[in-house]
Structure formats: C-alpha cells, structure tokens
Amino acid sequence: MQNRFLKILCLSIIAVVFVAGCGKKEEATPSPLVRTQQISTKNNIDGFTYAGSVHGRYETNLSFQVSGKILRRNVQTGDRVHVGDTLMVMDNKDIIQQVNQSNAKVEAASSELNLAAANLKRYQQLYAQDAVPQAQLDQYQTSYDSASAAYQQAEAQSSQEHNALSYTDLTADTDGVISAINAEAGQVVSAGQTVLTLVQTNELEVDVNIPENHIGDVSEGKKVTVSFWALNNSSVNGIVREISPIADATARTYLIKISLPDPPAGLKLGMTASVICLPSDNSDKTSYILPLSAIYQTGDTPEVWLVDKDDKVSLQKVQVADFDENHVKVSGLNEGDIVVTAGVQKLREGQKVRTNDDAAGDAS
C-alpha cells in the first residue's frame, strides 16, 4: 500500500513538473520582432536612389613644360592653394647653361649686325659718289639682311630659353585643392607628364553611375534631389549636366554629372552623396518603393508579409515593376498597408509578431 502511494506521488510530481516546464517554455517564446513600413503615398517616392560622390567640375592635370629632375614638392594631397603659389621646383642648372649660351649667341649676332650695318652705310656713300658698282652694294645689302635675320633668330632663341627657365617652377594658375600627386622629389619627368591634379572648388558637382536599364530616366537639364550623409542628410536640388555617351565596359553603368546650383554650406570634395532620380513618367500612383529585404520569394511568385490590426501576418502577392541593389518597386498594395521589411524568412501564416513600434514602446 505504501509503495503504491509513493508511486502515485512520484507520478504526480513528474506531471506537475512537466506541465510547469511546458508552461515556462511557452511563456519563454515571445513573438518575433520584425521591422515594418506603412504604405503611404505621402512618402512614396517613385524613383530610385543612387550613391555618388562630390567632385570639382574642373580638374586640371598639372605638368612641367620642360624635362628635368624635381628638386622640391611644396604641397600635400588635400592642400588648398591659390593663384601663383609654387607647387613644385625643378633643377634648373642645365637650363641656366642653355640661357647663357643663348645670351652669348645674341651678343655675337648683334656684333655681326653692327658690322654689316657699318659696311652697308659706307658702301652706300661710295655708291652715291659712283665709286663702286651696284653689284658690290647689293652684296653688302645682302650681308646686312642676313646678319639682321641671324640676330632676330638669336633673340627668339634667347627668349625661348628664358621662358624655359621660368617653367622650372610649377605654379598654380587658379585657386583650388590638390587632389592627386603623381611625382616626387628626385624623380626625372618629361615635359607634359602629369605630376599634380588641381581641382577648382568654386564649382562642385556630384558624379553617379546609373545602370543601363535606368538610363532612360535621366536627361540633360533634368532636376534631381541630392542629399549628403556627412551634412545630416541635408538635401538640395541638382541638375543633370552631362551624361556619358558610353557605358563602363565592366559595370555597364553610365557616368552622370550633376551640377549643384545652390550647394549646402560645408560641402567638401569626396563627400558621399545620395541622388534620388524620378522616372520620366511619374504618372503611376499605384506603385510603391520598398526595401529589397521586404520580398518573400516562394517559387516564381514574389510576396510580402502584411501585418493586420491584431499584429498577425499574412502573405500578399505583389508585382515587381523594377528594382536596384537596395530597393524594389512593386504594385498590388493598398494605402495604409503595413509591410514587414526585415525578418521575413522566419515568419509563418497567421503568426503574431512584434513590430518595431512595439519594441520602442517596451523600451520606454
């Protein structure tokens, strides 16, 4: 009898523990937390966002006009320079010798010209007295003309050598920022070889690359919206200035240059920009832009999870009109629908979820 009572008691304890354990397990499994987005025409921007960067409209590749060895570099990448600043200095010893040679040639040519002029004057006087024939006078006239031409040639050569001497100092011809350095002190460079890149900062623009399937959405003169992450996502209007006629051979994208008529304060070269470009035909009011992570693919049918008023999810079929790396344009949704945009792979039909708004309320 006592043994039977002990068995019943043990079975009862086991049952209670089992039930309690099940209850704790059920309570310990909260509803999954998902991120959502409410469908609204107010924030439905029927366009795509492209990443870009800030550049100067005018970028100049600077080079020496003579060949030689660089002695000194006076700037660093990112330095702001002004008109007339000396950026690099080249060894000018050889050019100085060439200048000295050209000066000597000018002196010699000047002496020859003076002698020819004196002889011509003397024979002109003799010819006037009928002391010499015309042929002899013509000979001295020709000598004078030749000496004059030689003197002019020596003068021109000397002027060229003096110009070459001034070219050994590479100076800035406009205000701007040094964006690249392609040569260092001690390096021998040839005339015309790029040694520095100077970007003018008085006119900035944004460069973006647009895929070929969206190139029809842009045209020269079209207005776009440009925002800058480093400036608290401040937005300004931009205008498409130039469209590359040739796609990049690897990425198959087209380079688009966007001018900024009214750039924000603090904008600097190299900053990241986001460009929102609306399609040429913006009459479709039934399509919405969602994050690409919102799509739940089952077979060949794209779907999204909708959250109802009881925080339960259900699948809704959608039609994909277009997409890029981060966003997708879909139709088949209604104003006010709440779409799950993150965590779609862990959901099941009719499951109750916690939204990002619920999590914020719990945290507060």
C-alpha positions as CSV (number, residue, x, y, z in Angstrom):
1,M,0.0,0.0,0.0
2,Q,2.8,2.4,1.0
3,N,4.7,1.5,-2.2
4,R,1.6,2.2,-4.3
5,F,1.2,5.6,-2.6
6,L,4.8,6.5,-3.3
7,K,4.4,5.6,-7.0
8,I,1.3,7.8,-7.3
9,L,3.0,10.7,-5.5
10,C,6.0,10.4,-7.8
11,L,3.9,10.3,-10.9
12,S,2.0,13.4,-9.7
13,I,5.2,15.3,-9.1
14,I,6.5,14.4,-12.5
15,A,3.3,15.5,-14.1
16,V,3.3,18.8,-12.3
17,V,6.9,19.5,-13.2
18,F,6.2,18.5,-16.9
19,V,3.2,20.9,-17.1
20,A,5.1,23.7,-15.4
21,G,8.0,23.1,-17.7
22,C,5.8,23.3,-20.7
23,G,4.2,26.5,-19.4
24,K,7.5,28.1,-18.8
25,K,8.7,27.1,-22.3
26,E,5.6,28.6,-23.9
27,E,6.0,31.8,-21.9
28,A,9.7,31.9,-22.8
29,T,9.0,32.1,-26.5
30,P,8.0,35.7,-27.4
31,S,6.6,36.8,-30.7
32,P,9.3,37.5,-33.2
33,L,10.4,41.1,-33.7
34,V,10.1,42.5,-37.2
35,R,10.7,45.8,-38.9
36,T,7.8,47.3,-40.8
37,Q,6.9,50.1,-43.2
38,Q,3.5,51.6,-43.7
39,I,2.4,52.1,-47.3
40,S,1.6,55.8,-47.9
41,T,1.5,58.0,-51.0
42,K,3.0,60.8,-48.9
43,N,6.3,59.2,-48.6
44,N,6.2,57.1,-51.8
45,I,9.0,58.5,-53.9
46,D,8.5,56.8,-57.3
47,G,12.2,56.7,-58.1
48,F,15.5,55.2,-57.3
49,T,18.4,56.3,-55.2
50,Y,22.0,56.2,-56.4
51,A,25.2,56.6,-54.5
52,G,27.7,59.2,-55.7
53,S,30.5,61.5,-54.6
54,V,31.4,65.2,-54.7
55,H,33.9,66.3,-57.4
56,G,35.0,69.6,-58.8
57,R,33.6,70.4,-62.2
58,Y,37.1,71.5,-63.4
59,E,40.0,69.2,-62.7
60,T,43.4,70.2,-64.2
61,N,46.3,67.8,-64.6
62,L,49.4,69.9,-64.0
63,S,52.8,69.2,-65.6
64,F,56.1,70.9,-66.2
65,Q,56.7,72.4,-69.7
66,V,60.3,71.2,-69.7
67,S,62.0,68.0,-68.8
68,G,64.2,67.6,-65.8
69,K,64.7,66.4,-62.2
70,I,62.3,67.5,-59.5
71,L,64.1,69.2,-56.6
72,R,61.2,70.0,-54.2
73,R,57.5,69.4,-53.7
74,N,55.8,72.1,-51.7
75,V,52.2,70.7,-51.4
76,Q,50.4,67.6,-50.0
77,T,47.2,66.0,-51.1
78,G,44.3,68.0,-49.9
79,D,46.2,71.3,-49.6
80,R,44.3,74.4,-50.7
81,V,46.4,76.6,-53.0
82,H,46.0,80.0,-54.6
83,V,46.9,81.6,-57.9
84,G,50.7,82.0,-58.2
85,D,51.7,79.5,-55.4
86,T,54.8,77.5,-56.3
87,L,53.8,73.8,-56.1
88,M,57.0,72.1,-57.4
89,V,60.5,73.2,-58.3
90,M,62.7,71.5,-60.9
91,D,66.5,71.5,-61.1
92,N,67.4,74.4,-63.5
93,K,71.2,74.1,-63.8
94,D,71.1,72.8,-67.3
95,I,68.6,75.3,-68.4
96,I,70.6,78.2,-66.9
97,Q,73.6,77.0,-69.1
98,Q,71.3,77.0,-72.1
99,V,70.2,80.5,-71.3
100,N,73.9,81.6,-71.0
101,Q,74.6,80.1,-74.4
102,S,71.6,81.8,-76.0
103,N,72.7,85.2,-74.5
104,A,76.2,84.7,-76.0
105,K,74.7,84.0,-79.4
106,V,72.6,87.2,-79.2
107,E,75.8,89.2,-78.4
108,A,77.6,87.6,-81.3
109,A,74.7,88.2,-83.7
110,S,74.5,91.8,-82.5
111,S,78.2,92.4,-83.3
112,E,77.8,90.9,-86.8
113,L,74.7,93.0,-87.4
114,N,76.5,96.2,-86.3
115,L,79.5,95.4,-88.6
116,A,77.1,94.6,-91.5
117,A,75.3,97.9,-90.9
118,A,78.5,99.9,-90.9
119,N,79.8,98.3,-94.1
120,L,76.4,98.9,-95.8
121,K,76.4,102.5,-94.8
122,R,79.9,103.1,-96.1
123,Y,79.3,101.4,-99.5
124,Q,76.0,103.3,-99.9
125,Q,78.1,106.5,-99.6
126,L,80.6,105.2,-102.1
127,Y,77.8,104.2,-104.5
128,A,76.4,107.7,-104.3
129,Q,79.8,109.0,-105.4
130,D,79.9,106.4,-108.3
131,A,82.9,104.9,-106.6
132,V,81.6,101.3,-106.5
133,P,79.2,99.4,-108.8
134,Q,75.6,98.4,-108.0
135,A,76.6,94.7,-107.7
136,Q,79.0,95.4,-104.9
137,L,76.4,97.5,-103.0
138,D,73.9,94.7,-103.4
139,Q,76.4,92.2,-101.9
140,Y,76.7,94.3,-98.7
141,Q,73.0,94.8,-98.5
142,T,72.6,91.0,-98.6
143,S,75.2,90.6,-95.9
144,Y,73.3,93.1,-93.7
145,D,69.9,91.4,-94.3
146,S,71.5,88.0,-93.4
147,A,73.0,89.5,-90.2
148,S,69.7,91.0,-89.2
149,A,67.9,87.7,-89.7
150,A,70.5,85.9,-87.6
151,Y,70.2,88.5,-84.8
152,Q,66.4,88.1,-84.8
153,Q,66.8,84.3,-84.6
154,A,69.3,84.5,-81.7
155,E,66.9,86.9,-79.9
156,A,64.0,84.4,-80.4
157,Q,66.1,81.5,-79.2
158,S,67.2,83.5,-76.1
159,S,63.6,84.4,-75.3
160,Q,62.6,80.7,-75.5
161,E,65.4,79.7,-73.2
162,H,64.4,82.4,-70.7
163,N,60.8,81.1,-70.8
164,A,62.1,77.5,-70.2
165,L,63.9,78.8,-67.1
166,S,60.7,80.2,-65.7
167,Y,59.0,76.8,-66.4
168,T,61.2,75.1,-63.8
169,D,58.8,76.5,-61.1
170,L,55.4,74.8,-61.4
171,T,52.8,77.4,-60.1
172,A,49.0,77.2,-59.6
173,D,47.1,79.1,-62.3
174,T,43.9,79.1,-60.3
175,D,42.6,78.6,-56.7
176,G,41.7,75.0,-55.7
177,V,42.7,71.9,-53.9
178,I,45.4,69.4,-54.7
179,S,43.6,66.1,-55.3
180,A,46.4,63.9,-56.5
181,I,50.3,63.8,-56.6
182,N,51.9,61.7,-59.3
183,A,55.6,62.6,-58.9
184,E,58.1,63.0,-56.0
185,A,61.3,65.0,-55.4
186,G,64.2,63.3,-57.1
187,Q,62.2,61.9,-59.9
188,V,63.1,62.8,-63.5
189,V,60.0,63.7,-65.5
190,S,59.4,64.7,-69.1
191,A,57.7,67.7,-70.4
192,G,53.9,67.3,-70.3
193,Q,54.0,64.4,-67.8
194,T,51.2,64.8,-65.2
195,V,52.7,65.5,-61.7
196,L,49.8,67.0,-59.8
197,T,46.0,67.3,-60.1
198,L,44.3,70.6,-59.1
199,V,40.6,70.7,-58.5
200,Q,38.8,74.0,-58.6
201,T,36.4,74.3,-55.7
202,N,34.4,77.3,-56.9
203,E,32.0,74.9,-58.7
204,L,31.2,71.5,-57.2
205,E,29.1,68.7,-58.7
206,V,28.1,65.1,-57.9
207,D,29.1,62.1,-60.0
208,V,26.9,59.0,-60.0
209,N,26.8,55.8,-62.1
210,I,23.3,54.7,-63.3
211,P,22.7,51.2,-64.7
212,E,21.7,50.9,-68.3
213,N,18.2,49.8,-67.6
214,H,17.5,53.2,-65.9
215,I,19.4,55.5,-68.3
216,G,16.1,56.4,-69.9
217,D,15.0,58.1,-66.7
218,V,17.6,60.9,-66.9
219,S,18.2,63.6,-69.5
220,E,20.4,66.7,-69.6
221,G,18.7,69.5,-67.6
222,K,16.6,67.2,-65.5
223,K,16.1,68.1,-61.8
224,V,17.1,65.6,-59.1
225,T,17.3,65.6,-55.3
226,V,20.7,65.3,-53.8
227,S,21.4,64.6,-50.1
228,F,24.7,64.4,-48.2
229,W,25.2,61.9,-45.3
230,A,28.0,64.0,-43.8
231,L,25.8,67.1,-43.6
232,N,23.0,65.4,-41.6
233,N,21.3,64.2,-44.8
234,S,20.6,67.8,-45.9
235,S,19.0,67.9,-49.4
236,V,19.4,70.3,-52.3
237,N,18.3,70.4,-55.8
238,G,20.6,69.2,-58.6
239,I,20.5,69.4,-62.3
240,V,21.8,66.7,-64.7
241,R,24.6,68.5,-66.6
242,E,26.3,65.7,-68.5
243,I,25.5,62.1,-69.4
244,S,28.3,59.8,-70.6
245,P,27.5,58.5,-74.1
246,I,29.4,55.2,-73.4
247,A,28.7,52.7,-70.7
248,D,31.5,51.4,-68.5
249,A,32.9,48.3,-70.0
250,T,32.8,46.3,-66.8
251,A,29.9,47.6,-64.7
252,R,27.7,48.6,-67.7
253,T,26.8,51.8,-66.0
254,Y,26.7,55.4,-67.3
255,L,28.5,58.2,-65.6
256,I,26.1,61.1,-64.8
257,K,27.4,64.5,-63.7
258,I,25.0,66.6,-61.6
259,S,25.6,70.3,-61.0
260,L,24.6,72.0,-57.7
261,P,23.3,75.5,-58.3
262,D,23.0,76.1,-54.5
263,P,25.4,73.7,-52.7
264,P,25.0,73.4,-48.9
265,A,27.4,75.0,-46.5
266,G,30.3,72.8,-45.6
267,L,30.2,70.7,-48.7
268,K,33.7,69.3,-49.5
269,L,35.4,67.2,-52.2
270,G,34.9,63.5,-51.8
271,M,31.8,63.6,-49.6
272,T,29.2,60.8,-50.1
273,A,26.0,61.9,-51.9
274,S,22.6,60.2,-52.5
275,V,20.8,61.1,-55.7
276,I,17.1,60.5,-56.0
277,C,16.0,60.3,-59.6
278,L,12.4,60.2,-60.6
279,P,11.4,58.2,-63.7
280,S,10.5,60.3,-66.8
281,D,6.9,59.1,-66.5
282,N,5.7,59.6,-62.9
283,S,2.0,59.0,-63.6
284,D,1.9,55.6,-61.9
285,K,0.4,56.2,-58.4
286,T,-0.2,52.6,-57.5
287,S,3.5,51.5,-57.3
288,Y,5.5,51.8,-54.1
289,I,9.2,51.6,-53.2
290,L,10.2,49.1,-50.6
291,P,13.5,47.7,-49.3
292,L,14.6,44.7,-51.3
293,S,14.6,42.8,-48.0
294,A,10.8,43.0,-47.9
295,I,10.3,40.5,-50.7
296,Y,9.5,36.9,-49.7
297,Q,10.0,34.7,-52.7
298,T,8.1,31.4,-52.9
299,G,8.8,29.8,-56.2
300,D,8.3,32.3,-59.0
301,T,5.8,34.4,-57.1
302,P,7.1,37.5,-55.2
303,E,5.1,38.2,-52.0
304,V,5.3,40.4,-48.9
305,W,4.1,39.9,-45.3
306,L,1.3,42.2,-44.2
307,V,0.6,42.9,-40.5
308,D,-3.1,43.3,-39.6
309,K,-4.6,45.2,-36.6
310,D,-4.1,42.1,-34.4
311,D,-0.4,42.0,-35.2
312,K,-0.8,38.8,-37.2
313,V,1.0,38.4,-40.5
314,S,-0.3,37.1,-43.9
315,L,1.2,36.8,-47.3
316,Q,0.2,39.2,-50.1
317,K,1.2,38.7,-53.7
318,V,2.8,41.7,-55.4
319,Q,4.1,42.5,-58.9
320,V,7.6,43.7,-59.3
321,A,7.9,46.6,-61.7
322,D,11.6,47.5,-61.2
323,F,14.5,47.1,-58.7
324,D,18.0,48.1,-58.0
325,E,20.6,46.9,-55.4
326,N,18.7,48.1,-52.4
327,H,15.1,48.8,-53.4
328,V,12.2,47.3,-55.3
329,K,9.2,48.9,-57.0
330,V,6.0,46.9,-56.5
331,S,2.3,47.2,-57.1
332,G,-0.6,45.2,-55.6
333,L,-0.6,47.0,-52.2
334,N,-3.1,49.5,-50.7
335,E,-2.7,52.7,-48.9
336,G,-2.2,52.1,-45.2
337,D,-0.9,48.5,-45.5
338,I,1.9,47.6,-43.0
339,V,4.6,45.6,-44.7
340,V,7.3,43.6,-43.0
341,T,10.7,44.9,-44.3
342,A,13.1,42.8,-42.2
343,G,12.8,39.3,-40.7
344,V,10.6,37.9,-43.5
345,Q,12.2,34.5,-43.6
346,K,11.3,33.5,-40.0
347,L,7.5,34.1,-40.3
348,R,4.6,31.8,-41.0
349,E,1.0,32.5,-41.9
350,G,-1.1,33.8,-39.1
351,Q,1.8,34.2,-36.7
352,K,1.7,37.1,-34.2
353,V,4.6,39.4,-34.4
354,R,6.1,42.4,-32.6
355,T,6.8,45.4,-34.7
356,N,9.5,48.0,-34.3
357,D,6.9,50.3,-32.8
358,D,6.0,47.7,-30.2
359,A,9.7,47.3,-29.3
360,A,10.1,51.1,-28.9
361,G,7.1,51.1,-26.6
362,D,8.5,48.3,-24.5
363,A,11.9,50.1,-24.2
364,S,10.2,53.2,-23.0
